[in-house]
Amino acid sequence: MIALASNPPNTAPLHFPPASRHVVVAPQAAPQVDPKILVAAEKSARFEGEIQEHNLRNAKLGAWFVMVLVPFCAILDWLAYPSQFWDFLLLRVFCSALCIPLLLALDRPWAARFHRVYPVILPLLPALAICLMIYFSGDGASSYYAGLMLCLIGTSFVFHWTFREIGFTVALVLAFYLAATVPNLKFDGDLRSIGLFINNTLFILLTCVILYCGSRQHHAIRLREFVNRCKVEAQREELTRRNEELSSTLQRLRETEAQLNQSEKLASIGRLSAGIVHEINNPLNFVKSALYVLKKKTRGLPDETVDSMTEILHDISEGVDRVASIVADLRTFAHPENKGACPVSLNLAQAKASRLMAKQVGDAGAILQADIPDDFVALGDENHIIQILLNLLQNSLDAMEGQESPEITLRATRDGDDLLLSIRDNGSGIPEDHLQRIFDPFFTTKEVGQGMGLGLSLCYRMMQGMGGTITAASRAGMFTEFTLRFKPAAAPAAV
């Protein structure tokens, strides 16, 4: 068998002189092995493993062939040597019986270790039986030599013979044949039997030469096929790896593009909001001043007029406050404050937000549960975190309106070095076509007058300002969950 790679030469034992107490012997560095030698050795072991698997699989087929065909060919004995039919039949049955232990041994663990025995012993069993029949027939020119060639040719098709195996097997078959025929040759002047013996021997020799050359060629073809298959597998693995890298790169490009689009939208809306805030603030201040004067003027009016005027002025004041609140949101959106990141206890932040929302949660009949360890300290701004939680809790209450058992759960977990704070409700959920747009400025599904669609956009910008992210997951009619990702703080927050 042609080796795929030569083994590295044996290393001679190292002899160290006896070290004195003044000599310090440094430890020898481990020898470096060429990676190409390791790869070649691995491929050689794999090739040997494939031959082993092939031999074990086909040994079962070969054993059954011998067990069935050797007794079946007893019909030839009936035609060629009828007087010795029963003796030869007994010999054939004994040959088939010897295959039973070989067949049963295939299920033993050590069969893999001795798998190369089967390509030799399986053809030798019927060959030995045929040679014994030739010997007992007394015919040195017996036509049963053809059975020997059949054994060799059949084995060459069933097994992957190595040169050593085929040489050993052919030599034994020739030895069996000569031992069975030479004693039966008659040198009495009749050259016909001698000629037939020589003719039969030459046929066997030519068959062996053809099988030997064919085995070399077949082995070379198998070896080339194996090498080409290894190259194809390596190319396929490389292609798969590059495809994965390309897919990962494309995914990152899409995420970066989405972030750039979002940032561009926010920047455009921010510039627009800054102009609107500037234009609205001045007349809004005039209206507030006028309302203050009107409230003072109503004191001198009759009582019946004062009541109606007070009610009207109260409604106008509420409307102005609403406009002022919208302007404040626009100012925060256009010029978000960045106070710098500092350690913030997520548990304390949620506790403050929960106290501020306690009345709204109670009025909605909802259950608010929090599972945030005390040692979860994030880098950020406490006011921004509280404002984000207030916005998300208010959105959850709005989404759970009309639910039988409204429930909000706040839970903090770790994801590697990052801290995750999730806010989950069992409300109506967000439709899938809206989920990608919920962080866009002024996108809202609420009715007119119930919201401007800036709440989640502000949360998005504040999380960006703190170096974190906010994501959403939802299933319509089942739940909505927002996840805030924070960087951990190096030191605990001051309580």
N, C-alpha and C positions, 0 to 999 in steps of 0.2 A: 504493500500500500504506500502511495506517495504521501509523505508527510507534508502538512501545510506549512509548518515552520519547524526549524531545527531547535532542539532544546539548548539552552545556554550551557556552555561547558561547565563541568564540575569544578568548583572552586577548591583549590588545594588547602589543606588545613593550615592554619596560621600557627606558628611556633614563636612564642614570646620568651625572651631571656628572663631569667629570674630577676625580679625587681628588688633592688635594695631598699632600705628604709628611706634613702634620700631621693628616690626616683618615684615620681607620680605618673602613672600610666593613664593617659586620657582615653575615655571610651571610644571605640571605633564607631564611626558613623555607619549607618545601615547602607548597604550597597544600593545604588540607584538602578532600577530596572527600566530598560527602554520600553516606553508605552507601546511601540510597534510590536515588540516581542510579546507583550501581554495580550494585545489584540489578536495576534496570529495564534497564540496558544488557546485563546478563548474560541476562536473559529475552528481550530483543529479539534478541540474537545466537542464542540457542537456537531462537527461533521462525523466524528466517531459516535456520538450519541444517536445521530440519525441512522447510521449503519446498524447500530445495536437495535434500535427500534424496528428497523426493516427486517433484520434477521429473526428477532423474536416473533414478529407478526407472521413472517412467511414460514418459520419453522413449524408452526401448527399446520399450515397448508401442506408442507412437504411431508410431515408425519402421516397425515391422512392419505396422501397419495400413495405412500409406501404401504400403509395398512390395507388399502383397498385394491390397488393395482397389482401388487405382488401375488396375492392369492388368485386374483381374477385371471392372471396369465397362465394359470395351471392348465388351461385349455391347450396351450402350446405343448405342454408335456404330454398330454393325451395324444396329440398328433405326431410329435417327434419321437418321444420315448414312452410308448404306452406300457411297456413292461415295468417301468420305474415310476409310474404315475403317482402311486400312493406315497412312495418315499419322497419324491420331489414335492408333493403337496404338503407333507408334514414339514419339510424344510421351509417351504414358503410361509406356512402358518406360524412357524417359530420365528421367522424373520419379521412378520407383521406384529407378533406379540412383543418383540423387543422394542417396537416403536411406542408401546403404551407407556412405559416409564419415562421415555423422552417427552411424550406429550404431557404427562402429568407434571413433569419437572418444570414446565414453562410457567406454572403458577407459583413457583418458589422464588423468594427474593434473590437467591444466588444464581438464578438462570441468566440474569442480565450480566453477571460477571463472566460467565462462561458461554456467552452467546456465540462466540466464534467456533465452538465445538460442533454446533448443528450443521453448518455448511459442509463439514468433513464427514461426520458420522452418519448422516442421513443417506448420502449416496453410497457409502461403504457397506452399509447393511445389506441392501439388495445386491450390490456388486459381489459381496462375499458369498451370498446365497447362490448367485448365478455361477460363480466360479466352482463352488462345491458341486453343483449339478453337472457342470462340464467335466469335472474330475470323475464323479461317480458314473457318468455316461460312458467313460472310456473312449471318447471320441476327441482326439486332439484337434480336429478340424471342425468342431461343432459350430453351428450357426448361432449359438447363444451368445457369441461375442457381441452381437448387435445389441443385446440387453445391457452390456456394459456401457456402450456408447450412449444408449438411451438414458442411463442413470446420470452420466456426466453432463449430457446436454440439458436434461431436465433440471439438474441442480444449478447449472449456469444461468438458467432463466429465472429460477426461484430466488436465488441468493445473490448478494453482491460479493463475489469471491475476491479475495486478495491474492497476490501472486504467491505468497507462501502457502496459503490454503490450497489453491489449485495445484501447485507443484506437489505438495504433500499427498493430496488425494489422488492425482494422476499416477504418482509413483507407486502408491499402494495398490491401485487398481491393476496396473501393469504387472506388479509383483504377484498379485493373486492370480491373474490370468496365466502368467508363465508357469506358476506353481501348479496350476490345474491342468495345463495342456501339455507341457513338456514330458511329464511321465507317461502320457498316453500316446506319444508319437511313436510310429513304427518305422524303423529304418530297414525295411526288408526289400528294398529296390523299387517299391511303389512310391513314386515321387508325387503322386496326386495329393495325398494327405499332407505331405510336407509343404507342398505349394499352397494348399488352402490355409494351412497354419500361418505361413509367411504372409499370405494375402490378408488374412484376418488381423494379424498383428500390425501390419502396415496401416490398415484402416483405423485401428485403434490409435496408433501413433499419430496419424494425420489428424484424427479428430481431436486428440489432446493438443496438438500444435495449434489447430484452429481455435480451440477453446482458450488456450493460453493467450494467443494474440488478441482474440476478441475480448477477453477479460481486461487486458491492458487498455485496449481502446475504450471499452465500456467504462472503466474506472476513470480514464482521462475525461470522458464526456461528463460523468457524474461530478467530477471535481470542478470542471469548468462551469457546469450548471449551478453548483453550490456557490462558487465564487461570484458568479453573476447574480445569483439570488441575494447574496449578502450585499452586493453593491446596490441592487434595487431597493432592498430594505433600508440600507443606510441613506439612500437618496430620498426614500419615502419619509423616513424619520426627519431628515433635514428639511424636507418640504413641509411636513406637518409642523415642525418647530417654527419655520419661517412664517407659515400661515397663522399660527398662534400669535407670533410677534406682530404680524401685520394687522390681525384682528384687534389685538390689544392697542396698537397704535391708532387704528381708526376709531376705536372706542374713546380713547383719550382725546383725539381730535374733535370728536362729536361733543364730548363733555366740555372741552375748552371752547368750542364754537358756541355752545349753549350759554356758557358763562359769559362769553364776550357779548353775545346778543342781549343777555339779561343786563349786563353792566351798561351797555349802550342805551338800552331802554331807560334804565334808572337814571343815567346821566342826563338824557334828554328830558325826562319828566322832571328831574331835579331843577334844571335850568328854567323850564316852564313854570314850575311851582314857585321858584324864587321871584319871578316877575309878578305872578298872580298875588303872592303874599304882599309884596311891596305896594301894589296898586289897591289892594282891598283894605289894608291896615289903616290908611289915612281916613277914608270915609267911614270906616267902622268906628274909629275913635270919635269922629264928629257925631255919629248916631248915639254912642254911649253918653257923650257929654249932653246932647239934647235931651235924652231920656232922663238924665239926672235933674236937669232944669225943670222938665215937665213934672216930675214927681214932686218937686218943691212947690211949683205953682198950683198944684191941685189941692193944697192944704186950705187955700182960701175959698174954694168952691163949695156950693151946697152939698149936704151929705149924700143926697141921692145921686148927684153927679160924680162925687168923689168915688163912690163904689164902682160905678161903671168905668170911670177913667182909670182907676187903679187896676181893674181887671184887664183892660186893654193894654195898659202900660206893662203889666206883668207878662202878657203874651208877647208883646214886642221885645221885652227884655230876654225872654227865653229864646226867641228867634235869633236875637243878636248874639246871645251866648253860644247858640249852636253854630252860628257863622264863625265866631271867635275860636271855637273848638276845632272847626275844620281848618281854619287858617293856622292854628297851632300845629295840627298834624302835618299840614303842607310845609311849614317851616322846619319841623323836625325831619321830614322826608328830604327836603332840599338841602338842609345843613345839619346832618346828624352830628350829635356831640360825640367826641371821642376823648374820654377822660383817661384813657390808658387802661391796661389790664392789671388787675390786682387779684389776689386770692379771694374767692367768694365761696361760702358754704352753700351748696345747692339745697341742702335741707332747710337752712335758715331762710333762704330766698323763697322757697316754696311755702314755708310757714307764713311768711309775711303776705305773699300773694293770696294764700288761702284765707287769711284773716280779712283781707280787703274784699274778697269775693264771698265771704260767709253768708251775707244777707241774700245775695242773688242765688247762691246755691240752695239755701234754705227755702226761698220762695219758689224755686223750681222743683222742690222735693227730690233733689238729686243727692246721691251719695258720692262723696269725694274721699278717695283713698290715696295715701301716699306711702311709698316704700323707698326711701332714700337714706342710705347710711350716713351717719354723721361725718365720716372721714372722706366723703366725696367733696373735694375742694377743687374748684375750677378757676381758670384764669378768665377774667371778664370784668364787667361792670355790674354791680348789684342792682342798680336802678334799672338798667336795661334788661337784665334777666327777669326782674319782677314785672316790668312792663310787658315783656314777651309772654310770660306766664299768664298775666291778666288778659291779654288779647286772646290767647289760645283757650283759656278757660271760658271766656265769654262766647267765643265761637262754638265751643262744645255745648254750652247751655242752649244757645240758639238752635244747634243741630238736633238736640234731644227734646225739643219742645213737642209735647204730645206723647212722649214715650211713657210706657207703663212703669218701668223701673230704670230711670236714668242713672247712669253711673259713670264717674270719671276716675281714672286710675293714673297716678303719677309714679313712675318707676325709674330708678337709676341703675345702670349696669356699666361694666367696663368692656371696652373693645380694644384689646391691646393696651396701648398707653392712653387712649382717649377715654373720656367719660361721656356716657350717653344718658340723656334725660328724655323719657318718652311720656307723652300726654295722650291717653287713649280714652275714647268715649264710645258708647254704644248707640250713637245717634243715627241719623238718616244716611250718613256717608256722603261721599263726593263722587259724582259720576266720573267715569274714566276719561271722557273727553274734556272735563274741566280740570282734572288733576294736574295737567301740565301747565295750566295757566294761573293757578291760584296765587302765585307769588308775583304776578304781573301787577303793576300799579293800576288802580281804579277798576280792576276786575272783581265783580261781585255778582252773586246770584240773589242777593237780598232785594226786597222791594225798595222803591225810591223813598229816600228819607231815612232808611234804616242803616245805611252805611255807604261809605264812599269807595271801599275796596282798597284802602291803604293799610289796613291793619297787618296783613301778612307780608306786604311789601316792606313795611317798617321792621317787622321781625326779621325778615331776610337780611336787610341792610345792617341791623344791629348785630346779628350773629356774624356777618362778615367783618364788621368792625372789631369784634372780639376775637377774630381768628377762628371762628367755628363755622358750622353749617347747620342748616335746617332742612329736613326732608319730610315728605308726607306719604303715607300709605293709607288706602281706604278701599272699602268694598260697599257699594251702594246698598243701603238698607241694613247694614250690619255694624260697621265700625269706621272710625277715622282715628289715625294715630300719627302724631307729629313727633319727630325725633330730633332733639338738639344735641349736637356733638361739640364738646368742649375740650380744650387742652387742659391737662391737669396742672395744678399749681404746685410749685416746689415746696411751699411752706403752707401750713394750715391758715385758714382765715381767722382773723381776730374776732372773738365773740363779744 
